[in-house]
Structures are given as C-alpha cells and as structure tokens.
Amino acid sequence: MHAHKFQIGQNLVYTPGPYDHQKGAGVFEVTRLLPATGDEYQYRIKSPDSGQERVVRESQLQSR
C-alpha cells in the first residue's frame, strides 16, 4: 500500500459520501494521519471555522 497522500497541516476540500448527508462539505485541516481501513487510509480533519472534527477516508479529500 502507498503512503498517505496528504500530510498534517494541509488544508483540503472534504466531499461527503452518499451516506454522509448530515456532514457538510468544505475546507478542513488535516490534524492526524490514521491507519487504513480496508484498502484506504483515513484522516482526522478539523474545520477552521467551526472547530468541528471528523474522521474521513482519503477518497473524500482533494487538494484545494
């Protein structure tokens, strides 16, 4: 498996999955690199505006 695509401190665009309708898209900062679940890495991200944190899959993040 490849290394994490993104690094701590990066600001990225989060796009919710089809079952994440209550969680809004937007720009978030990576606060922690997490292990893979299945074949995809996870990240802990935080909204700079609201301070809300969540755990997301790598495929839900894009560079700005």
MARSE-949664 format. One record per atom (N, C-alpha, C, O): residue in three letters; atom name; x, y, z. Coordinates in pm, 1 decimal, m for minus. Layout:
MARSE-949664
  residu  atome      east     north        up
     ALA     CA         X         Y         Z
...
end
This chain:
MARSE-949664
  residu  atome      east     north        up
     MET      N      84.9    m119.0       0.0
     MET     CA       0.0       0.0       0.0
     MET      C      88.8     124.4       0.0
     MET      O     192.8     126.7      65.8
     HIS      N      49.2     224.0     m71.2
     HIS     CA     123.7     350.2     m79.9
     HIS      C     117.9     426.0      53.2
     HIS      O      43.1     388.1     143.3
     ALA      N     195.1     530.3      64.9
     ALA     CA     193.2     615.6     185.0
     ALA      C      72.3     708.4     180.2
     ALA      O       6.5     720.3      76.8
     HIS      N      43.4     774.2     292.6
     HIS     CA     m64.9     872.8     295.5
     HIS      C     m40.8     977.3     186.9
     HIS      O      71.9    1022.8     166.9
     LYS      N    m146.1    1014.1     118.4
     LYS     CA    m137.7    1113.7      10.6
     LYS      C    m125.8    1255.7      66.4
     LYS      O     m61.8    1340.8       4.6
     PHE      N    m186.9    1282.5     182.9
     PHE     CA    m189.7    1415.3     241.3
     PHE      C    m114.1    1415.5     373.2
     PHE      O     m89.7    1309.9     431.5
     GLN      N     m77.0    1534.3     420.4
     GLN     CA       3.7    1547.7     540.8
     GLN      C     m66.8    1634.7     645.3
     GLN      O    m156.8    1712.0     612.2
     ILE      N     m25.3    1621.5     770.8
     ILE     CA     m78.3    1702.9     879.6
     ILE      C     m54.5    1850.7     847.4
     ILE      O      53.2    1889.1     801.9
     GLY      N    m156.8    1932.2     871.8
     GLY     CA    m147.4    2075.5     847.1
     GLY      C    m199.1    2118.8     711.5
     GLY      O    m221.3    2237.9     690.0
     GLN      N    m218.9    2025.7     619.4
     GLN     CA    m270.9    2062.0     487.4
     GLN      C    m417.2    2101.7     497.5
     GLN      O    m492.9    2042.4     574.3
     ASN      N    m457.2    2201.9     420.0
     ASN     CA    m597.2    2240.2     406.8
     ASN      C    m650.1    2175.6     279.4
     ASN      O    m596.0    2195.9     170.7
     LEU      N    m756.6    2097.5     294.8
     LEU     CA    m811.6    2019.6     184.8
     LEU      C    m961.7    2038.9     175.6
     LEU      O   m1026.3    2082.2     271.0
     VAL      N   m1015.9    2006.3      60.1
     VAL     CA   m1160.3    2011.3      40.1
     VAL      C   m1217.0    1873.5      72.4
     VAL      O   m1175.5    1773.0      14.8
     TYR      N   m1312.5    1870.2     165.6
     TYR     CA   m1380.7    1746.7     204.3
     TYR      C   m1512.5    1737.2     129.3
     TYR      O   m1590.3    1832.6     127.4
     THR      N   m1537.7    1621.9      67.4
     THR     CA   m1662.9    1595.4      m1.0
     THR      C   m1729.5    1476.6      67.4
     THR      O   m1674.3    1366.5      65.9
     PRO      N   m1846.8    1496.2     127.2
     PRO     CA   m1913.8    1385.5     195.7
     PRO      C   m1953.9    1274.2      99.6
     PRO      O   m1979.3    1297.8     m18.6
     GLY      N   m1958.9    1152.8     152.9
     GLY     CA   m2006.2    1039.2      74.4
     GLY      C   m2157.5    1039.2      67.3
     GLY      O   m2221.7    1125.5     127.3
     PRO      N   m2216.7     943.9      m5.1
     PRO     CA   m2362.1     941.6     m23.7
     PRO      C   m2439.8     921.5     106.1
     PRO      O   m2556.9     959.0     113.6
     TYR      N   m2377.4     863.3     208.3
     TYR     CA   m2447.0     839.4     335.0
     TYR      C   m2406.4     939.7     442.4
     TYR      O   m2445.0     924.7     558.3
     ASP      N   m2329.0    1041.6     405.7
     ASP     CA   m2282.4    1144.2     498.4
     ASP      C   m2359.2    1274.0     480.1
     ASP      O   m2301.9    1381.9     495.6
     HIS      N   m2486.2    1266.1     447.9
     HIS     CA   m2564.9    1384.8     413.8
     HIS      C   m2572.4    1488.2     525.8
     HIS      O   m2592.2    1606.3     497.2
     GLN      N   m2557.5    1448.9     651.0
     GLN     CA   m2564.0    1545.8     760.1
     GLN      C   m2432.2    1619.6     780.7
     GLN      O   m2427.4    1716.2     856.9
     LYS      N   m2327.9    1577.3     715.8
     LYS     CA   m2195.8    1637.5     732.6
     LYS      C   m2163.4    1723.9     611.5
     LYS      O   m2155.0    1672.9     499.8
     GLY      N   m2145.4    1852.9     631.9
     GLY     CA   m2124.9    1946.3     522.4
     GLY      C   m1986.4    1940.7     461.5
     GLY      O   m1886.5    1915.0     528.9
     ALA      N   m1984.2    1965.3     333.3
     ALA     CA   m1857.8    1975.0     261.0
     ALA      C   m1790.7    2106.5     296.0
     ALA      O   m1853.2    2196.1     352.9
     GLY      N   m1663.1    2117.5     261.7
     GLY     CA   m1592.6    2242.4     284.8
     GLY      C   m1444.1    2219.3     300.5
     GLY      O   m1393.8    2109.7     275.9
     VAL      N   m1374.3    2324.1     341.9
     VAL     CA   m1230.0    2318.4     360.1
     VAL      C   m1199.7    2278.9     504.2
     VAL      O   m1253.6    2337.2     598.2
     PHE      N   m1113.4    2179.5     520.4
     PHE     CA   m1075.6    2128.4     651.1
     PHE      C    m923.7    2113.0     657.2
     PHE      O    m857.2    2099.9     554.5
     GLU      N    m870.5    2114.7     778.7
     GLU     CA    m727.0    2094.8     800.3
     GLU      C    m703.2    1953.3     852.3
     GLU      O    m775.1    1906.4     940.5
     VAL      N    m602.4    1885.5     797.6
     VAL     CA    m565.2    1752.5     845.5
     VAL      C    m495.4    1767.9     981.0
     VAL      O    m396.5    1840.3     992.8
     THR      N    m548.1    1699.0    1083.3
     THR     CA    m488.3    1706.8    1216.3
     THR      C    m419.8    1577.4    1257.5
     THR      O    m338.2    1576.6    1349.8
     ARG      N    m452.8    1467.3    1188.9
     ARG     CA    m392.3    1339.8    1225.4
     ARG      C    m401.9    1240.9    1109.9
     ARG      O    m503.9    1234.6    1041.2
     LEU      N    m295.3    1163.7    1088.7
     LEU     CA    m295.1    1055.5     990.5
     LEU      C    m335.6     928.5    1063.6
     LEU      O    m280.4     896.8    1168.9
     LEU      N    m431.8     855.9    1007.8
     LEU     CA    m482.8     735.2    1071.5
     LEU      C    m452.8     613.3     985.0
     LEU      O    m426.5     626.8     865.5
     PRO      N    m456.5     494.4    1044.8
     PRO     CA    m430.5     373.2     967.3
     PRO      C    m538.8     348.4     862.9
     PRO      O    m645.9     409.1     865.5
     ALA      N    m508.4     259.4     773.2
     ALA     CA    m602.9     222.9     667.4
     ALA      C    m716.2     138.3     724.0
     ALA      O    m698.1      60.7     817.9
     THR      N    m832.1     155.6     664.8
     THR     CA    m945.3      66.8     687.8
     THR      C    m971.8       0.8     554.1
     THR      O   m1008.7      67.5     457.4
     GLY      N    m953.2    m128.3     548.4
     GLY     CA    m961.5    m195.4     419.3
     GLY      C    m841.9    m154.0     336.3
     GLY      O    m727.9    m174.7     377.8
     ASP      N    m865.3     m96.6     221.2
     ASP     CA    m755.6     m56.7     133.2
     ASP      C    m742.7      95.2     120.1
     ASP      O    m686.9     144.8      22.2
     GLU      N    m794.0     168.7     218.6
     GLU     CA    m792.2     314.9     209.1
     GLU      C    m752.2     378.3     342.8
     GLU      O    m804.7     342.3     448.2
     TYR      N    m658.4     473.3     336.2
     TYR     CA    m617.3     545.5     456.4
     TYR      C    m729.0     637.4     504.2
     TYR      O    m816.7     677.0     427.5
     GLN      N    m723.3     670.3     633.2
     GLN     CA    m817.6     763.8     693.3
     GLN      C    m740.8     881.8     752.7
     GLN      O    m620.8     873.6     778.5
     TYR      N    m813.1     990.9     773.5
     TYR     CA    m755.4    1113.6     828.2
     TYR      C    m851.4    1172.1     930.2
     TYR      O    m972.9    1156.9     917.5
     ARG      N    m797.8    1238.6    1030.8
     ARG     CA    m879.3    1319.9    1121.4
     ARG      C    m864.9    1462.1    1071.0
     ARG      O    m753.6    1511.8    1054.2
     ILE      N    m977.5    1527.4    1046.8
     ILE     CA    m976.5    1663.0     992.4
     ILE      C   m1057.6    1754.7    1083.2
     ILE      O   m1144.3    1710.1    1158.4
     LYS      N   m1027.1    1884.3    1074.3
     LYS     CA   m1093.4    1983.4    1159.2
     LYS      C   m1129.5    2105.6    1075.4
     LYS      O   m1050.8    2152.2     993.0
     SER      N   m1250.4    2156.1    1098.4
     SER     CA   m1295.0    2277.7    1031.0
     SER      C   m1231.5    2397.8    1099.1
     SER      O   m1245.3    2412.8    1220.5
     PRO      N   m1162.5    2483.8    1025.3
     PRO     CA   m1103.6    2602.6    1087.2
     PRO      C   m1210.4    2702.3    1133.0
     PRO      O   m1184.4    2784.4    1221.0
     ASP      N   m1329.3    2696.0    1074.5
     ASP     CA   m1436.7    2789.1    1110.1
     ASP      C   m1511.9    2745.9    1235.9
     ASP      O   m1525.1    2823.8    1330.3
     SER      N   m1560.8    2622.7    1237.2
     SER     CA   m1645.4    2577.2    1347.8
     SER      C   m1570.5    2495.2    1452.3
     SER      O   m1619.1    2477.8    1564.1
     GLY      N   m1451.8    2444.6    1416.5
     GLY     CA   m1377.2    2360.1    1508.2
     GLY      C   m1425.3    2216.3    1508.7
     GLY      O   m1371.4    2133.2    1581.9
     GLN      N   m1525.7    2185.9    1428.2
     GLN     CA   m1579.9    2050.9    1420.4
     GLN      C   m1475.5    1956.1    1363.1
     GLN      O   m1407.1    1989.3    1266.3
     GLU      N   m1463.6    1838.3    1423.0
     GLU     CA   m1368.7    1737.1    1376.0
     GLU      C   m1443.2    1613.5    1330.1
     GLU      O   m1553.9    1585.1    1375.7
     ARG      N   m1380.5    1540.4    1239.0
     ARG     CA   m1437.2    1414.0    1190.7
     ARG      C   m1327.3    1327.5    1133.0
     ARG      O   m1217.4    1375.5    1105.1
     VAL      N   m1356.8    1201.1    1115.3
     VAL     CA   m1265.5    1106.1    1051.5
     VAL      C   m1321.4    1076.8     914.1
     VAL      O   m1439.6    1045.5     899.5
     VAL      N   m1234.9    1087.2     811.8
     VAL     CA   m1278.9    1067.8     672.9
     VAL      C   m1180.9     978.2     598.5
     VAL      O   m1066.8     959.1     640.6
     ARG      N   m1228.1     924.2     487.8
     ARG     CA   m1144.3     842.1     400.6
     ARG      C   m1065.3     930.2     303.9
     ARG      O   m1107.3    1041.1     271.2
     GLU      N    m952.1     880.3     259.4
     GLU     CA    m866.3     956.1     168.6
     GLU      C    m939.5     997.0      41.7
     GLU      O    m915.6    1105.8     m10.9
     SER      N   m1028.3     911.3      m8.4
     SER     CA   m1101.2     941.5    m132.4
     SER      C   m1200.1    1056.5    m116.6
     SER      O   m1251.1    1108.0    m216.0
     GLN      N   m1228.0    1097.8       8.2
     GLN     CA   m1320.5    1208.3      31.3
     GLN      C   m1247.8    1343.4      38.1
     GLN      O   m1311.1    1446.6      60.5
     LEU      N   m1116.3    1342.8      19.1
     LEU     CA   m1037.3    1465.3      28.3
     LEU      C    m972.6    1498.3    m105.5
     LEU      O    m933.0    1409.5    m181.0
     GLN      N    m962.8    1628.7    m133.4
     GLN     CA    m896.6    1677.0    m255.5
     GLN      C    m813.6    1799.3    m219.5
     GLN      O    m847.5    1874.7    m128.3
     SER      N    m703.9    1817.5    m293.0
     SER     CA    m625.3    1940.1    m276.6
     SER      C    m707.9    2058.3    m322.6
     SER      O    m793.3    2046.0    m410.4
     ARG      N    m681.6    2172.8    m262.4
     ARG     CA    m753.9    2295.8    m299.2
     ARG      C    m706.2    2350.2    m429.4
     ARG      O    m756.0    2452.9    m475.4
end
